Amino acid sequence: MASSKEYLDFILEQLSELEDVTYRAMMGEYIIYYCGKIVGGIYDDRFLVKPTRFAVAMMPDAEMELPYEGAKKMLLVNNVEDKAFLRELLEGMYRELPAPKSKK
């Protein structure tokens, strides 16, 4: 099942207090970037993020779910209604994520 554009728009609105949040459509789903780094994505109308130490500490009871068959498990963000929570989550994750690979 592909994710809806409406759910993507909802998540982008919830992340609107952050600067430089972008996305890329990928096979019916959406990869979410923050300041050029991949933080997670929208998969089957679920907002999943990479399980960094910061994200796990902020969401200790979050379920680990597969975004798609063959992928690594990611954290399901249940608290998508809280803009302040999402801002803190992405800002904290950003510090732990590797820099984007340079294109050759």
URUR-V435169 format. One record per run of one state. SS is the DSSP state (h for helix, s for strand, l for the rest). FROM is the first residue (numbers start at 0). LEN is the number of residues. Records with the same first field share a line. If there is no record, write none. Layout:
BEGIN
SS->FROM-LEN / FROM-LEN
END
This chain:
BEGIN
l->0-4 / 14-6 / 26-2 / 34-2 / 43-2 / 49-3 / 58-5 / 66-6 / 76-6 / 96-8
h->4-10 / 52-6 / 82-14
s->20-6 / 28-6 / 36-7 / 45-4 / 63-3 / 72-4
END
